[in-house]
Amino acid sequence: MTLIRWNALRDVTPWHTDKDFEVMHREIDRMFNCFHSDAHDEEASKTLMPAVDIVERENDFNIKLELPGVEKKDVKITVQNNILTIKGEKKQENEKEGEDYHRVERSYGIFQRSFTLPSSVNSENIDASYDNGVLTLSVPKLEEPKPKETEVKLK
């Protein structure tokens, strides 16, 4: 039995614009900078990569993203050319006078996740809900056309 190492970026869709290339470039830089603790601390507060679960069910795909601390109004969901994109921003809380921060480990900043949808889904009727920091999307599948049966009469 051959073991295959899990790669989190294996299912990430390829970039389609210069902006997507810049995001990927920043992510690669962030991964290499994590070897330098000071650079990692600064970068960690600028970039978010929300965790996602995708489950295929009989009639739809269920997608859940963890977005703790992100307000509903700061999330944008779009579908273009069968690519589902979820963008948003987790805003940093205002610092209060008299508080001295010695370490900030919570992440703040913008995020973007994109997924290529199969052609068998109805991207016009995606249902989205947001509750307790979890964004849930239901992407319905198209009904498969039933084979048309025609009776041929014998003469």
KAVENGI-V879369 format. One record per residue. N is the residue number from 1. PSI is psi in whole degrees, 0 to 359 (* if undefined). OMEGA is omega in whole degrees, 0 to 359 (NA if undefined). NEAR is the number of other C-alpha atoms within 12 Angstrom. Layout:
<<N | PSI | OMEGA | NEAR> <N | PSI | OMEGA | NEAR>>
This chain:
<<1 | 131 | 181 | 3> <2 | 130 | 176 | 4> <3 | 135 | 179 | 5> <4 | 126 | 181 | 6> <5 | 134 | 180 | 8> <6 | 133 | 180 | 8> <7 | 113 | 184 | 8> <8 | 334 | 183 | 11> <9 | 0 | 184 | 16> <10 | 320 | 185 | 10> <11 | 9 | 178 | 15> <12 | 134 | 182 | 21> <13 | 151 | 179 | 22> <14 | 156 | 180 | 18> <15 | 152 | 183 | 20> <16 | 346 | 180 | 18> <17 | 169 | 177 | 11> <18 | 325 | 180 | 11> <19 | 320 | 177 | 12> <20 | 321 | 178 | 20> <21 | 319 | 179 | 15> <22 | 319 | 179 | 14> <23 | 316 | 179 | 25> <24 | 319 | 179 | 25> <25 | 316 | 178 | 15> <26 | 320 | 180 | 20> <27 | 318 | 178 | 24> <28 | 316 | 177 | 16> <29 | 318 | 181 | 19> <30 | 319 | 180 | 26> <31 | 318 | 180 | 19> <32 | 328 | 181 | 15> <33 | 344 | 182 | 18> <34 | 347 | 176 | 17> <35 | 343 | 177 | 13> <36 | 109 | 190 | 15> <37 | 320 | 181 | 14> <38 | 317 | 179 | 14> <39 | 322 | 181 | 17> <40 | 317 | 180 | 21> <41 | 319 | 179 | 22> <42 | 315 | 182 | 21> <43 | 325 | 182 | 29> <44 | 330 | 181 | 27> <45 | 354 | 183 | 25> <46 | 334 | 188 | 26> <47 | 136 | 176 | 30> <48 | 145 | 172 | 31> <49 | 90 | 184 | 32> <50 | 141 | 177 | 29> <51 | 146 | 183 | 19> <52 | 145 | 172 | 24> <53 | 133 | 177 | 18> <54 | 123 | 182 | 21> <55 | 130 | 175 | 18> <56 | 126 | 177 | 20> <57 | 181 | 185 | 13> <58 | 317 | 186 | 15> <59 | 355 | 183 | 17> <60 | 174 | 170 | 25> <61 | 134 | 179 | 28> <62 | 122 | 182 | 26> <63 | 128 | 178 | 32> <64 | 131 | 176 | 28> <65 | 137 | 175 | 36> <66 | 119 | 180 | 29> <67 | 60 | 182 | 35> <68 | 135 | 178 | 25> <69 | 1 | 179 | 27> <70 | 130 | 179 | 31> <71 | 149 | 182 | 21> <72 | 321 | 183 | 24> <73 | 345 | 182 | 14> <74 | 13 | 180 | 22> <75 | 134 | 178 | 30> <76 | 130 | 181 | 23> <77 | 126 | 180 | 29> <78 | 156 | 172 | 26> <79 | 125 | 178 | 23> <80 | 127 | 181 | 16> <81 | 46 | 179 | 16> <82 | 23 | 175 | 20> <83 | 117 | 178 | 23> <84 | 124 | 181 | 29> <85 | 132 | 177 | 29> <86 | 118 | 181 | 32> <87 | 156 | 177 | 28> <88 | 184 | 180 | 31> <89 | 134 | 172 | 29> <90 | 114 | 185 | 30> <91 | 141 | 180 | 26> <92 | 140 | 178 | 19> <93 | 149 | 178 | 13> <94 | 135 | 177 | 7> <95 | 142 | 180 | 11> <96 | 144 | 179 | 9> <97 | 136 | 176 | 7> <98 | 355 | 178 | 6> <99 | 128 | 177 | 9> <100 | 118 | 179 | 9> <101 | 130 | 177 | 10> <102 | 335 | 179 | 6> <103 | 135 | 176 | 12> <104 | 113 | 182 | 17> <105 | 343 | 179 | 15> <106 | 142 | 183 | 20> <107 | 142 | 176 | 28> <108 | 155 | 177 | 27> <109 | 193 | 182 | 26> <110 | 156 | 175 | 27> <111 | 159 | 176 | 34> <112 | 129 | 174 | 34> <113 | 136 | 179 | 38> <114 | 143 | 181 | 32> <115 | 136 | 175 | 31> <116 | 124 | 180 | 24> <117 | 143 | 175 | 30> <118 | 158 | 181 | 19> <119 | 350 | 182 | 16> <120 | 14 | 180 | 19> <121 | 158 | 178 | 27> <122 | 92 | 185 | 23> <123 | 351 | 179 | 29> <124 | 336 | 187 | 17> <125 | 39 | 178 | 16> <126 | 134 | 180 | 24> <127 | 131 | 181 | 21> <128 | 141 | 174 | 25> <129 | 157 | 182 | 20> <130 | 120 | 183 | 26> <131 | 129 | 177 | 18> <132 | 41 | 176 | 16> <133 | 12 | 178 | 21> <134 | 120 | 176 | 24> <135 | 125 | 180 | 34> <136 | 126 | 178 | 27> <137 | 138 | 173 | 31> <138 | 113 | 182 | 30> <139 | 104 | 185 | 34> <140 | 146 | 176 | 28> <141 | 151 | 174 | 24> <142 | 146 | 176 | 20> <143 | 131 | 179 | 14> <144 | 134 | 179 | 14> <145 | 133 | 180 | 9> <146 | 138 | 181 | 7> <147 | 133 | 181 | 7> <148 | 127 | 181 | 7> <149 | 127 | 178 | 7> <150 | 129 | 180 | 6> <151 | 133 | 177 | 6> <152 | 125 | 182 | 6> <153 | 136 | 177 | 5> <154 | 142 | 178 | 4> <155 | * | NA | 3>>
